[in-house]
Amino acid sequence: YTLADGLPSLQVSDVLQDATGRLWVATNQGMAFLEGGRFRRDTRFPSVKVFNLLEDRHQSLWVAHQDGLTRFRQNR
């Protein structure tokens, strides 16, 4: 996958497949998820360096980024 496929950046720091099978990618320019063969940017972290992604047992997504740590419940 490249920028032409919707990746925010080619500098990928983490990849996570969540409990629903959705693939998330953390980059130095935000994060995105794979949908329909293309990556869609997650607008909660526009142009923010994202380091790590983790899903907990309650299916909340934890995002470690340059401004701290954020947890959010994913929309199903």
All heavy atoms as a GROMACS GRO file, in nm:
protein
  619
    1TYR      N    1   0.082  -0.118   0.000
    1TYR     CA    2   0.000   0.000   0.000
    1TYR      C    3   0.087   0.125   0.000
    1TYR      O    4   0.196   0.126   0.057
    1TYR     CB    5  -0.093   0.000   0.121
    1TYR     CG    6  -0.199  -0.105   0.114
    1TYR    CD1    7  -0.185  -0.226   0.182
    1TYR    CD2    8  -0.313  -0.086   0.038
    1TYR    CE1    9  -0.283  -0.323   0.177
    1TYR    CE2   10  -0.412  -0.182   0.031
    1TYR     CZ   11  -0.397  -0.301   0.101
    1TYR     OH   12  -0.494  -0.396   0.094
    2THR      N   13   0.037   0.232  -0.062
    2THR     CA   14   0.111   0.357  -0.074
    2THR      C   15   0.019   0.475  -0.039
    2THR      O   16  -0.098   0.456  -0.004
    2THR     CB   17   0.163   0.376  -0.218
    2THR    OG1   18   0.052   0.397  -0.304
    2THR    CG2   19   0.244   0.256  -0.264
    3LEU      N   20   0.072   0.595  -0.056
    3LEU     CA   21  -0.009   0.716  -0.035
    3LEU      C   22  -0.127   0.719  -0.132
    3LEU      O   23  -0.235   0.767  -0.097
    3LEU     CB   24   0.078   0.841  -0.055
    3LEU     CG   25   0.197   0.855   0.040
    3LEU    CD1   26   0.278   0.978   0.003
    3LEU    CD2   27   0.151   0.862   0.184
    4ALA      N   28  -0.109   0.664  -0.250
    4ALA     CA   29  -0.217   0.659  -0.350
    4ALA      C   30  -0.334   0.572  -0.302
    4ALA      O   31  -0.446   0.588  -0.348
    4ALA     CB   32  -0.164   0.606  -0.482
    5ASP      N   33  -0.306   0.482  -0.208
    5ASP     CA   34  -0.411   0.395  -0.151
    5ASP      C   35  -0.473   0.454  -0.025
    5ASP      O   36  -0.552   0.388   0.042
    5ASP     CB   37  -0.353   0.257  -0.117
    5ASP     CG   38  -0.297   0.188  -0.239
    5ASP    OD1   39  -0.370   0.172  -0.338
    5ASP    OD2   40  -0.177   0.152  -0.236
    6GLY      N   41  -0.435   0.578   0.008
    6GLY     CA   42  -0.495   0.646   0.122
    6GLY      C   43  -0.413   0.648   0.250
    6GLY      O   44  -0.458   0.706   0.349
    7LEU      N   45  -0.296   0.585   0.251
    7LEU     CA   46  -0.212   0.591   0.371
    7LEU      C   47  -0.174   0.736   0.400
    7LEU      O   48  -0.138   0.809   0.308
    7LEU     CB   49  -0.084   0.509   0.354
    7LEU     CG   50  -0.092   0.360   0.380
    7LEU    CD1   51   0.041   0.295   0.348
    7LEU    CD2   52  -0.133   0.330   0.522
    8PRO      N   53  -0.181   0.780   0.526
    8PRO     CA   54  -0.142   0.917   0.558
    8PRO      C   55   0.007   0.943   0.537
    8PRO      O   56   0.048   1.053   0.509
    8PRO     CB   57  -0.176   0.931   0.706
    8PRO     CG   58  -0.272   0.822   0.737
    8PRO     CD   59  -0.240   0.712   0.640
    9SER      N   60   0.088   0.838   0.551
    9SER     CA   61   0.233   0.847   0.539
    9SER      C   62   0.289   0.707   0.515
    9SER      O   63   0.227   0.608   0.553
    9SER     CB   64   0.293   0.905   0.668
    9SER     OG   65   0.433   0.893   0.670
   10LEU      N   66   0.408   0.702   0.458
   10LEU     CA   67   0.474   0.572   0.440
   10LEU      C   68   0.557   0.534   0.562
   10LEU      O   69   0.610   0.424   0.568
   10LEU     CB   70   0.563   0.575   0.315
   10LEU     CG   71   0.487   0.591   0.184
   10LEU    CD1   72   0.585   0.593   0.067
   10LEU    CD2   73   0.384   0.482   0.165
   11GLN      N   74   0.568   0.623   0.660
   11GLN     CA   75   0.639   0.593   0.784
   11GLN      C   76   0.541   0.533   0.884
   11GLN      O   77   0.479   0.603   0.964
   11GLN     CB   78   0.705   0.719   0.838
   11GLN     CG   79   0.815   0.768   0.747
   11GLN     CD   80   0.884   0.891   0.802
   11GLN    OE1   81   0.839   0.953   0.897
   11GLN    NE2   82   0.995   0.925   0.742
   12VAL      N   83   0.526   0.402   0.876
   12VAL     CA   84   0.431   0.327   0.959
   12VAL      C   85   0.499   0.284   1.088
   12VAL      O   86   0.607   0.227   1.085
   12VAL     CB   87   0.377   0.204   0.882
   12VAL    CG1   88   0.291   0.117   0.970
   12VAL    CG2   89   0.301   0.251   0.758
   13SER      N   90   0.434   0.312   1.203
   13SER     CA   91   0.492   0.275   1.332
   13SER      C   92   0.421   0.156   1.396
   13SER      O   93   0.478   0.090   1.481
   13SER     CB   94   0.489   0.394   1.427
   13SER     OG   95   0.358   0.444   1.440
   14ASP      N   96   0.297   0.129   1.356
   14ASP     CA   97   0.225   0.017   1.415
   14ASP      C   98   0.109  -0.023   1.325
   14ASP      O   99   0.056   0.059   1.249
   14ASP     CB  100   0.171   0.055   1.553
   14ASP     CG  101   0.140  -0.065   1.642
   14ASP    OD1  102   0.172  -0.180   1.603
   14ASP    OD2  103   0.083  -0.045   1.750
   15VAL      N  104   0.071  -0.151   1.334
   15VAL     CA  105  -0.043  -0.205   1.260
   15VAL      C  106  -0.123  -0.290   1.359
   15VAL      O  107  -0.065  -0.364   1.438
   15VAL     CB  108   0.004  -0.292   1.141
   15VAL    CG1  109  -0.114  -0.354   1.070
   15VAL    CG2  110   0.088  -0.209   1.044
   16LEU      N  111  -0.256  -0.278   1.353
   16LEU     CA  112  -0.342  -0.353   1.444
   16LEU      C  113  -0.464  -0.403   1.368
   16LEU      O  114  -0.526  -0.328   1.293
   16LEU     CB  115  -0.391  -0.262   1.559
   16LEU     CG  116  -0.501  -0.319   1.648
   16LEU    CD1  117  -0.441  -0.418   1.746
   16LEU    CD2  118  -0.574  -0.210   1.720
   17GLN      N  119  -0.496  -0.530   1.387
   17GLN     CA  120  -0.623  -0.583   1.338
   17GLN      C  121  -0.714  -0.596   1.460
   17GLN      O  122  -0.682  -0.669   1.554
   17GLN     CB  123  -0.605  -0.718   1.269
   17GLN     CG  124  -0.736  -0.768   1.210
   17GLN     CD  125  -0.718  -0.895   1.129
   17GLN    OE1  126  -0.616  -0.963   1.138
   17GLN    NE2  127  -0.817  -0.927   1.050
   18ASP      N  128  -0.828  -0.525   1.458
   18ASP     CA  129  -0.916  -0.526   1.575
   18ASP      C  130  -1.006  -0.650   1.575
   18ASP      O  131  -0.999  -0.734   1.485
   18ASP     CB  132  -0.995  -0.396   1.587
   18ASP     CG  133  -1.100  -0.374   1.479
   18ASP    OD1  134  -1.141  -0.471   1.411
   18ASP    OD2  135  -1.144  -0.260   1.463
   19ALA      N  136  -1.089  -0.661   1.677
   19ALA     CA  137  -1.174  -0.779   1.695
   19ALA      C  138  -1.274  -0.799   1.581
   19ALA      O  139  -1.321  -0.910   1.558
   19ALA     CB  140  -1.249  -0.770   1.828
   20THR      N  141  -1.306  -0.691   1.509
   20THR     CA  142  -1.399  -0.704   1.396
   20THR      C  143  -1.328  -0.737   1.266
   20THR      O  144  -1.393  -0.758   1.165
   20THR     CB  145  -1.478  -0.572   1.375
   20THR    OG1  146  -1.388  -0.470   1.329
   20THR    CG2  147  -1.548  -0.529   1.502
   21GLY      N  148  -1.194  -0.741   1.271
   21GLY     CA  149  -1.116  -0.770   1.151
   21GLY      C  150  -1.066  -0.646   1.079
   21GLY      O  151  -0.994  -0.657   0.980
   22ARG      N  152  -1.104  -0.528   1.127
   22ARG     CA  153  -1.059  -0.403   1.064
   22ARG      C  154  -0.910  -0.384   1.089
   22ARG      O  155  -0.860  -0.403   1.199
   22ARG     CB  156  -1.136  -0.285   1.118
   22ARG     CG  157  -1.087  -0.152   1.061
   22ARG     CD  158  -1.176  -0.038   1.101
   22ARG     NE  159  -1.286  -0.035   1.006
   22ARG     CZ  160  -1.390   0.046   1.015
   22ARG    NH1  161  -1.400   0.130   1.114
   22ARG    NH2  162  -1.484   0.043   0.924
   23LEU      N  163  -0.838  -0.343   0.984
   23LEU     CA  164  -0.695  -0.320   0.992
   23LEU      C  165  -0.669  -0.171   1.012
   23LEU      O  166  -0.717  -0.088   0.934
   23LEU     CB  167  -0.627  -0.367   0.864
   23LEU     CG  168  -0.475  -0.362   0.864
   23LEU    CD1  169  -0.418  -0.465   0.961
   23LEU    CD2  170  -0.423  -0.386   0.725
   24TRP      N  171  -0.596  -0.137   1.118
   24TRP     CA  172  -0.560   0.001   1.152
   24TRP      C  173  -0.410   0.018   1.132
   24TRP      O  174  -0.332  -0.073   1.159
   24TRP     CB  175  -0.591   0.030   1.298
   24TRP     CG  176  -0.735   0.031   1.332
   24TRP    CD1  177  -0.813  -0.079   1.362
   24TRP    CD2  178  -0.822   0.143   1.337
   24TRP    NE1  179  -0.941  -0.040   1.388
   24TRP    CE2  180  -0.950   0.097   1.373
   24TRP    CE3  181  -0.804   0.279   1.316
   24TRP    CZ2  182  -1.059   0.181   1.388
   24TRP    CZ3  183  -0.912   0.364   1.332
   24TRP    CH2  184  -1.037   0.315   1.367
   25VAL      N  185  -0.370   0.136   1.087
   25VAL     CA  186  -0.229   0.167   1.067
   25VAL      C  187  -0.197   0.300   1.134
   25VAL      O  188  -0.267   0.400   1.112
   25VAL     CB  189  -0.194   0.175   0.916
   25VAL    CG1  190  -0.050   0.216   0.895
   25VAL    CG2  191  -0.220   0.041   0.850
   26ALA      N  192  -0.092   0.301   1.217
   26ALA     CA  193  -0.043   0.423   1.282
   26ALA      C  194   0.076   0.474   1.203
   26ALA      O  195   0.166   0.396   1.168
   26ALA     CB  196  -0.002   0.393   1.425
   27THR      N  197   0.078   0.604   1.174
   27THR     CA  198   0.189   0.663   1.098
   27THR      C  199   0.235   0.791   1.166
   27THR      O  200   0.175   0.837   1.262
   27THR     CB  201   0.148   0.695   0.953
   27THR    OG1  202   0.070   0.814   0.951
   27THR    CG2  203   0.074   0.580   0.888
   28ASN      N  204   0.338   0.852   1.109
   28ASN     CA  205   0.386   0.978   1.163
   28ASN      C  206   0.299   1.096   1.119
   28ASN      O  207   0.326   1.210   1.155
   28ASN     CB  208   0.533   1.001   1.128
   28ASN     CG  209   0.553   1.031   0.981
   28ASN    OD1  210   0.472   0.992   0.896
   28ASN    ND2  211   0.661   1.098   0.949
   29GLN      N  212   0.194   1.069   1.042
   29GLN     CA  213   0.100   1.172   0.998
   29GLN      C  214  -0.045   1.133   1.028
   29GLN      O  215  -0.134   1.156   0.948
   29GLN     CB  216   0.117   1.198   0.848
   29GLN     CG  217   0.246   1.262   0.810
   29GLN     CD  218   0.256   1.405   0.863
   29GLN    OE1  219   0.164   1.485   0.846
   29GLN    NE2  220   0.366   1.435   0.928
   30GLY      N  221  -0.066   1.067   1.139
   30GLY     CA  222  -0.200   1.026   1.178
   30GLY      C  223  -0.221   0.876   1.163
   30GLY      O  224  -0.126   0.800   1.148
   31MET      N  225  -0.347   0.835   1.166
   31MET     CA  226  -0.378   0.693   1.153
   31MET      C  227  -0.493   0.675   1.055
   31MET      O  228  -0.565   0.769   1.023
   31MET     CB  229  -0.410   0.630   1.287
   31MET     CG  230  -0.528   0.686   1.359
   31MET     SD  231  -0.538   0.618   1.524
   31MET     CE  232  -0.698   0.543   1.519
   32ALA      N  233  -0.504   0.551   1.008
   32ALA     CA  234  -0.607   0.520   0.908
   32ALA      C  235  -0.650   0.375   0.926
   32ALA      O  236  -0.584   0.297   0.994
   32ALA     CB  237  -0.550   0.540   0.768
   33PHE      N  238  -0.764   0.343   0.864
   33PHE     CA  239  -0.812   0.205   0.866
   33PHE      C  240  -0.844   0.163   0.724
   33PHE      O  241  -0.877   0.245   0.638
   33PHE     CB  242  -0.933   0.188   0.958
   33PHE     CG  243  -1.049   0.278   0.925
   33PHE    CD1  244  -1.147   0.238   0.836
   33PHE    CD2  245  -1.058   0.404   0.983
   33PHE    CE1  246  -1.254   0.321   0.806
   33PHE    CE2  247  -1.165   0.488   0.954
   33PHE     CZ  248  -1.263   0.446   0.865
   34LEU      N  249  -0.832   0.033   0.699
   34LEU     CA  250  -0.855  -0.022   0.566
   34LEU      C  251  -1.003  -0.052   0.549
   34LEU      O  252  -1.065  -0.117   0.633
   34LEU     CB  253  -0.773  -0.150   0.548
   34LEU     CG  254  -0.769  -0.210   0.409
   34LEU    CD1  255  -0.709  -0.113   0.308
   34LEU    CD2  256  -0.689  -0.340   0.412
   35GLU      N  257  -1.060   0.000   0.441
   35GLU     CA  258  -1.201  -0.022   0.412
   35GLU      C  259  -1.219  -0.025   0.260
   35GLU      O  260  -1.183   0.072   0.191
   35GLU     CB  261  -1.286   0.090   0.473
   35GLU     CG  262  -1.434   0.071   0.454
   35GLU     CD  263  -1.512   0.178   0.527
   35GLU    OE1  264  -1.524   0.290   0.475
   35GLU    OE2  265  -1.559   0.149   0.639
   36GLY      N  266  -1.269  -0.136   0.209
   36GLY     CA  267  -1.292  -0.147   0.066
   36GLY      C  268  -1.166  -0.140  -0.018
   36GLY      O  269  -1.168  -0.088  -0.129
   37GLY      N  270  -1.055  -0.189   0.037
   37GLY     CA  271  -0.930  -0.191  -0.038
   37GLY      C  272  -0.852  -0.060  -0.036
   37GLY      O  273  -0.746  -0.050  -0.096
   38ARG      N  274  -0.903   0.042   0.037
   38ARG     CA  275  -0.834   0.170   0.049
   38ARG      C  276  -0.828   0.211   0.196
   38ARG      O  277  -0.913   0.172   0.275
   38ARG     CB  278  -0.909   0.281  -0.027
   38ARG     CG  279  -0.900   0.269  -0.177
   38ARG     CD  280  -0.949   0.394  -0.247
   38ARG     NE  281  -0.898   0.520  -0.195
   38ARG     CZ  282  -0.778   0.573  -0.223
   38ARG    NH1  283  -0.696   0.508  -0.303
   38ARG    NH2  284  -0.741   0.689  -0.172
   39PHE      N  285  -0.728   0.289   0.229
   39PHE     CA  286  -0.718   0.340   0.364
   39PHE      C  287  -0.796   0.470   0.376
   39PHE      O  288  -0.794   0.553   0.286
   39PHE     CB  289  -0.572   0.363   0.404
   39PHE     CG  290  -0.503   0.236   0.441
   39PHE    CD1  291  -0.431   0.165   0.348
   39PHE    CD2  292  -0.515   0.185   0.569
   39PHE    CE1  293  -0.369   0.046   0.382
   39PHE    CE2  294  -0.454   0.066   0.604
   39PHE     CZ  295  -0.381  -0.003   0.511
   40ARG      N  296  -0.868   0.482   0.488
   40ARG     CA  297  -0.943   0.604   0.518
   40ARG      C  298  -0.883   0.664   0.645
   40ARG      O  299  -0.866   0.593   0.745
   40ARG     CB  300  -1.090   0.572   0.541
   40ARG     CG  301  -1.156   0.512   0.417
   40ARG     CD  302  -1.296   0.476   0.444
   40ARG     NE  303  -1.370   0.595   0.484
   40ARG     CZ  304  -1.479   0.639   0.424
   40ARG    NH1  305  -1.529   0.573   0.323
   40ARG    NH2  306  -1.540   0.748   0.466
   41ARG      N  307  -0.852   0.791   0.640
   41ARG     CA  308  -0.794   0.859   0.756
   41ARG      C  309  -0.893   0.865   0.871
   41ARG      O  310  -1.011   0.889   0.851
   41ARG     CB  311  -0.757   1.002   0.720
   41ARG     CG  312  -0.621   1.017   0.666
   41ARG     CD  313  -0.594   1.165   0.642
   41ARG     NE  314  -0.459   1.178   0.596
   41ARG     CZ  315  -0.362   1.229   0.670
   41ARG    NH1  316  -0.386   1.276   0.790
   41ARG    NH2  317  -0.240   1.236   0.621
   42ASP      N  318  -0.842   0.846   0.990
   42ASP     CA  319  -0.921   0.868   1.110
   42ASP      C  320  -0.903   1.015   1.146
   42ASP      O  321  -0.792   1.057   1.179
   42ASP     CB  322  -0.873   0.777   1.223
   42ASP     CG  323  -0.965   0.785   1.343
   42ASP    OD1  324  -0.975   0.895   1.400
   42ASP    OD2  325  -1.026   0.684   1.376
   43THR      N  326  -1.009   1.092   1.140
   43THR     CA  327  -1.000   1.237   1.157
   43THR      C  328  -0.979   1.281   1.302
   43THR      O  329  -0.956   1.399   1.326
   43THR     CB  330  -1.127   1.305   1.101
   43THR    OG1  331  -1.241   1.252   1.168
   43THR    CG2  332  -1.140   1.282   0.952
   44ARG      N  333  -0.982   1.189   1.396
   44ARG     CA  334  -0.956   1.227   1.536
   44ARG      C  335  -0.810   1.260   1.559
   44ARG      O  336  -0.777   1.327   1.657
   44ARG     CB  337  -0.999   1.114   1.630
   44ARG     CG  338  -1.149   1.095   1.634
   44ARG     CD  339  -1.184   0.972   1.710
   44ARG     NE  340  -1.169   0.858   1.620
   44ARG     CZ  341  -1.245   0.749   1.625
   44ARG    NH1  342  -1.337   0.738   1.718
   44ARG    NH2  343  -1.229   0.651   1.540
   45PHE      N  344  -0.723   1.214   1.470
   45PHE     CA  345  -0.580   1.238   1.486
   45PHE      C  346  -0.520   1.288   1.354
   45PHE      O  347  -0.431   1.227   1.298
   45PHE     CB  348  -0.510   1.109   1.529
   45PHE     CG  349  -0.563   1.055   1.658
   45PHE    CD1  350  -0.658   0.956   1.658
   45PHE    CD2  351  -0.520   1.106   1.779
   45PHE    CE1  352  -0.710   0.906   1.777
   45PHE    CE2  353  -0.572   1.059   1.898
   45PHE     CZ  354  -0.666   0.958   1.897
   46PRO      N  355  -0.565   1.404   1.306
   46PRO     CA  356  -0.512   1.454   1.179
   46PRO      C  357  -0.368   1.504   1.196
   46PRO      O  358  -0.340   1.586   1.282
   46PRO     CB  359  -0.607   1.568   1.144
   46PRO     CG  360  -0.658   1.616   1.275
   46PRO     CD  361  -0.664   1.494   1.363
   47SER      N  362  -0.281   1.452   1.115
   47SER     CA  363  -0.141   1.496   1.110
   47SER      C  364  -0.067   1.486   1.243
   47SER      O  365   0.032   1.554   1.264
   47SER     CB  366  -0.132   1.639   1.056
   47SER     OG  367  -0.190   1.645   0.929
   48VAL      N  368  -0.114   1.403   1.334
   48VAL     CA  369  -0.047   1.380   1.462
   48VAL      C  370   0.033   1.252   1.451
   48VAL      O  371  -0.014   1.152   1.396
   48VAL     CB  372  -0.151   1.369   1.577
   48VAL    CG1  373  -0.086   1.326   1.706
   48VAL    CG2  374  -0.224   1.500   1.595
   49LYS      N  375   0.154   1.253   1.503
   49LYS     CA  376   0.238   1.133   1.501
   49LYS      C  377   0.177   1.030   1.596
   49LYS      O  378   0.161   1.056   1.715
   49LYS     CB  379   0.380   1.167   1.543
   49LYS     CG  380   0.476   1.049   1.532
   49LYS     CD  381   0.615   1.089   1.574
   49LYS     CE  382   0.701   1.086   1.453
   49LYS     NZ  383   0.842   1.112   1.485
   50VAL      N  384   0.140   0.914   1.541
   50VAL     CA  385   0.082   0.806   1.620
   50VAL      C  386   0.186   0.695   1.632
   50VAL      O  387   0.242   0.650   1.532
   50VAL     CB  388  -0.048   0.753   1.555
   50VAL    CG1  389  -0.104   0.636   1.634
   50VAL    CG2  390  -0.152   0.864   1.543
   51PHE      N  391   0.213   0.654   1.756
   51PHE     CA  392   0.319   0.556   1.782
   51PHE      C  393   0.267   0.413   1.790
   51PHE      O  394   0.323   0.324   1.728
   51PHE     CB  395   0.391   0.590   1.913
   51PHE     CG  396   0.450   0.728   1.915
   51PHE    CD1  397   0.396   0.827   1.995
   51PHE    CD2  398   0.560   0.759   1.836
   51PHE    CE1  399   0.449   0.954   1.997
   51PHE    CE2  400   0.614   0.886   1.837
   51PHE     CZ  401   0.559   0.984   1.918
   52ASN      N  402   0.164   0.392   1.872
   52ASN     CA  403   0.116   0.256   1.896
   52ASN      C  404  -0.036   0.251   1.903
   52ASN      O  405  -0.100   0.348   1.940
   52ASN     CB  406   0.171   0.201   2.028
   52ASN     CG  407   0.321   0.188   2.026
   52ASN    OD1  408   0.388   0.276   2.074
   52ASN    ND2  409   0.371   0.081   1.970
   53LEU      N  410  -0.088   0.132   1.872
   53LEU     CA  411  -0.232   0.105   1.878
   53LEU      C  412  -0.254  -0.023   1.958
   53LEU      O  413  -0.177  -0.118   1.945
   53LEU     CB  414  -0.288   0.084   1.737
   53LEU     CG  415  -0.265   0.196   1.637
   53LEU    CD1  416  -0.300   0.150   1.497
   53LEU    CD2  417  -0.347   0.318   1.675
   54LEU      N  418  -0.359  -0.024   2.040
   54LEU     CA  419  -0.392  -0.142   2.119
   54LEU      C  420  -0.543  -0.147   2.136
   54LEU      O  421  -0.607  -0.045   2.160
   54LEU     CB  422  -0.325  -0.134   2.257
   54LEU     CG  423  -0.361  -0.245   2.355
   54LEU    CD1  424  -0.287  -0.373   2.318
   54LEU    CD2  425  -0.328  -0.204   2.496
   55GLU      N  426  -0.600  -0.265   2.125
   55GLU     CA  427  -0.741  -0.285   2.153
   55GLU      C  428  -0.754  -0.365   2.282
   55GLU      O  429  -0.690  -0.469   2.297
   55GLU     CB  430  -0.809  -0.360   2.038
   55GLU     CG  431  -0.957  -0.376   2.059
   55GLU     CD  432  -1.025  -0.449   1.944
   55GLU    OE1  433  -0.965  -0.547   1.893
   55GLU    OE2  434  -1.135  -0.410   1.907
   56ASP      N  435  -0.835  -0.316   2.376
   56ASP     CA  436  -0.851  -0.388   2.503
   56ASP      C  437  -0.967  -0.487   2.494
   56ASP      O  438  -1.034  -0.498   2.392
   56ASP     CB  439  -0.865  -0.291   2.621
   56ASP     CG  440  -0.992  -0.208   2.619
   56ASP    OD1  441  -1.091  -0.247   2.553
   56ASP    OD2  442  -0.994  -0.102   2.686
   57ARG      N  443  -0.990  -0.558   2.602
   57ARG     CA  444  -1.092  -0.664   2.602
   57ARG      C  445  -1.235  -0.610   2.589
   57ARG      O  446  -1.328  -0.685   2.564
   57ARG     CB  447  -1.079  -0.751   2.726
   57ARG     CG  448  -1.111  -0.679   2.854
   57ARG     CD  449  -1.101  -0.775   2.972
   57ARG     NE  450  -1.128  -0.704   3.094
   57ARG     CZ  451  -1.045  -0.694   3.195
   57ARG    NH1  452  -0.926  -0.752   3.188
   57ARG    NH2  453  -1.078  -0.628   3.302
   58HIS      N  454  -1.251  -0.478   2.606
   58HIS     CA  455  -1.382  -0.414   2.590
   58HIS      C  456  -1.396  -0.354   2.450
   58HIS      O  457  -1.491  -0.281   2.424
   58HIS     CB  458  -1.403  -0.306   2.696
   58HIS     CG  459  -1.390  -0.358   2.835
   58HIS    ND1  460  -1.481  -0.446   2.892
   58HIS    CD2  461  -1.294  -0.338   2.929
   58HIS    CE1  462  -1.442  -0.475   3.015
   58HIS    NE2  463  -1.330  -0.412   3.039
   59GLN      N  464  -1.302  -0.385   2.365
   59GLN     CA  465  -1.296  -0.337   2.226
   59GLN      C  466  -1.281  -0.186   2.216
   59GLN      O  467  -1.324  -0.124   2.119
   59GLN     CB  468  -1.413  -0.389   2.144
   59GLN     CG  469  -1.412  -0.539   2.132
   59GLN     CD  470  -1.526  -0.594   2.049
   59GLN    OE1  471  -1.624  -0.527   2.023
   59GLN    NE2  472  -1.510  -0.717   2.006
   60SER      N  473  -1.219  -0.125   2.316
   60SER     CA  474  -1.181   0.015   2.307
   60SER      C  475  -1.044   0.020   2.242
   60SER      O  476  -0.960  -0.066   2.265
   60SER     CB  477  -1.173   0.079   2.446
   60SER     OG  478  -1.301   0.088   2.503
   61LEU      N  479  -1.022   0.122   2.162
   61LEU     CA  480  -0.895   0.140   2.094
   61LEU      C  481  -0.813   0.242   2.171
   61LEU      O  482  -0.861   0.353   2.199
   61LEU     CB  483  -0.918   0.187   1.951
   61LEU     CG  484  -0.798   0.194   1.860
   61LEU    CD1  485  -0.736   0.056   1.840
   61LEU    CD2  486  -0.837   0.252   1.724
   62TRP      N  487  -0.692   0.204   2.209
   62TRP     CA  488  -0.599   0.292   2.278
   62TRP      C  489  -0.497   0.339   2.176
   62TRP      O  490  -0.439   0.258   2.102
   62TRP     CB  491  -0.528   0.219   2.391
   62TRP     CG  492  -0.617   0.182   2.505
   62TRP    CD1  493  -0.705   0.078   2.510
   62TRP    CD2  494  -0.627   0.250   2.629
   62TRP    NE1  495  -0.769   0.076   2.630
   62TRP    CE2  496  -0.723   0.181   2.706
   62TRP    CE3  497  -0.564   0.362   2.684
   62TRP    CZ2  498  -0.757   0.221   2.835
   62TRP    CZ3  499  -0.598   0.402   2.812
   62TRP    CH2  500  -0.694   0.331   2.886
   63VAL      N  501  -0.475   0.470   2.172
   63VAL     CA  502  -0.385   0.529   2.074
   63VAL      C  503  -0.278   0.611   2.146
   63VAL      O  504  -0.310   0.709   2.215
   63VAL     CB  505  -0.464   0.621   1.977
   63VAL    CG1  506  -0.370   0.680   1.872
   63VAL    CG2  507  -0.578   0.544   1.911
   64ALA      N  508  -0.153   0.570   2.135
   64ALA     CA  509  -0.041   0.646   2.189
   64ALA      C  510   0.008   0.738   2.078
   64ALA      O  511   0.046   0.692   1.970
   64ALA     CB  512   0.070   0.553   2.235
   65HIS      N  513   0.006   0.868   2.104
   65HIS     CA  514   0.041   0.966   2.002
   65HIS      C  515   0.127   1.076   2.064
   65HIS      O  516   0.150   1.078   2.185
   65HIS     CB  517  -0.085   1.024   1.936
   65HIS     CG  518  -0.186   1.074   2.034
   65HIS    ND1  519  -0.183   1.200   2.088
   65HIS    CD2  520  -0.293   1.012   2.090
   65HIS    CE1  521  -0.284   1.216   2.170
   65HIS    NE2  522  -0.353   1.102   2.173
   66GLN      N  523   0.172   1.168   1.980
   66GLN     CA  524   0.267   1.270   2.025
   66GLN      C  525   0.212   1.360   2.135
   66GLN      O  526   0.289   1.421   2.209
   66GLN     CB  527   0.315   1.354   1.908
   66GLN     CG  528   0.209   1.447   1.852
   66GLN     CD  529   0.254   1.520   1.728
   66GLN    OE1  530   0.319   1.462   1.643
   66GLN    NE2  531   0.220   1.647   1.718
   67ASP      N  532   0.081   1.369   2.148
   67ASP     CA  533   0.021   1.454   2.251
   67ASP      C  534  -0.025   1.378   2.374
   67ASP      O  535  -0.083   1.435   2.466
   67ASP     CB  536  -0.098   1.531   2.192
   67ASP     CG  537  -0.056   1.627   2.082
   67ASP    OD1  538   0.055   1.682   2.091
   67ASP    OD2  539  -0.133   1.645   1.986
   68GLY      N  540  -0.004   1.246   2.376
   68GLY     CA  541  -0.042   1.166   2.493
   68GLY      C  542  -0.104   1.033   2.456
   68GLY      O  543  -0.068   0.972   2.356
   69LEU      N  544  -0.199   0.991   2.536
   69LEU     CA  545  -0.266   0.862   2.519
   69LEU      C  546  -0.416   0.887   2.518
   69LEU      O  547  -0.469   0.955   2.604
   69LEU     CB  548  -0.229   0.769   2.636
   69LEU     CG  549  -0.290   0.630   2.635
   69LEU    CD1  550  -0.237   0.548   2.518
   69LEU    CD2  551  -0.260   0.559   2.767
   70THR      N  552  -0.483   0.831   2.417
   70THR     CA  553  -0.627   0.849   2.403
   70THR      C  554  -0.694   0.714   2.390
   70THR      O  555  -0.643   0.626   2.320
   70THR     CB  556  -0.660   0.934   2.278
   70THR    OG1  557  -0.593   1.060   2.288
   70THR    CG2  558  -0.809   0.956   2.265
   71ARG      N  559  -0.807   0.697   2.456
   71ARG     CA  560  -0.887   0.576   2.445
   71ARG      C  561  -1.022   0.615   2.388
   71ARG      O  562  -1.083   0.713   2.430
   71ARG     CB  563  -0.907   0.512   2.581
   71ARG     CG  564  -0.985   0.380   2.573
   71ARG     CD  565  -1.012   0.330   2.712
   71ARG     NE  566  -1.138   0.390   2.754
   71ARG     CZ  567  -1.227   0.330   2.832
   71ARG    NH1  568  -1.201   0.211   2.882
   71ARG    NH2  569  -1.338   0.388   2.864
   72PHE      N  570  -1.070   0.538   2.292
   72PHE     CA  571  -1.205   0.562   2.243
   72PHE      C  572  -1.273   0.431   2.209
   72PHE      O  573  -1.211   0.334   2.171
   72PHE     CB  574  -1.209   0.660   2.124
   72PHE     CG  575  -1.136   0.616   2.001
   72PHE    CD1  576  -1.202   0.544   1.902
   72PHE    CD2  577  -1.004   0.650   1.982
   72PHE    CE1  578  -1.136   0.504   1.788
   72PHE    CE2  579  -0.938   0.610   1.866
   72PHE     CZ  580  -1.004   0.538   1.770
   73ARG      N  581  -1.403   0.433   2.228
   73ARG     CA  582  -1.488   0.316   2.195
   73ARG      C  583  -1.514   0.320   2.046
   73ARG      O  584  -1.555   0.422   1.993
   73ARG     CB  585  -1.618   0.325   2.274
   73ARG     CG  586  -1.712   0.212   2.247
   73ARG     CD  587  -1.688   0.097   2.344
   73ARG     NE  588  -1.794   0.000   2.329
   73ARG     CZ  589  -1.770  -0.127   2.314
   73ARG    NH1  590  -1.650  -0.175   2.320
   73ARG    NH2  591  -1.870  -0.210   2.299
   74GLN      N  592  -1.488   0.211   1.981
   74GLN     CA  593  -1.509   0.204   1.836
   74GLN      C  594  -1.655   0.191   1.803
   74GLN      O  595  -1.730   0.122   1.870
   74GLN     CB  596  -1.431   0.086   1.778
   74GLN     CG  597  -1.282   0.100   1.799
   74GLN     CD  598  -1.209  -0.010   1.731
   74GLN    OE1  599  -1.208  -0.017   1.611
   74GLN    NE2  600  -1.149  -0.098   1.809
   75ASN      N  601  -1.696   0.258   1.696
   75ASN     CA  602  -1.832   0.243   1.644
   75ASN      C  603  -1.843   0.111   1.571
   75ASN      O  604  -1.760   0.079   1.488
   75ASN     CB  605  -1.867   0.356   1.548
   75ASN     CG  606  -1.868   0.490   1.617
   75ASN    OD1  607  -1.895   0.498   1.736
   75ASN    ND2  608  -1.838   0.595   1.545
   76ARG      N  609  -1.942   0.034   1.603
   76ARG     CA  610  -1.960  -0.097   1.539
   76ARG      C  611  -2.070  -0.090   1.440
   76ARG      O  612  -2.173  -0.042   1.453
   76ARG     CB  613  -1.991  -0.204   1.642
   76ARG     CG  614  -1.884  -0.218   1.747
   76ARG     CD  615  -1.761  -0.282   1.691
   76ARG     NE  616  -1.660  -0.289   1.795
   76ARG     CZ  617  -1.532  -0.295   1.769
   76ARG    NH1  618  -1.488  -0.290   1.648
   76ARG    NH2  619  -1.446  -0.302   1.865
   0.00000   0.00000   0.00000
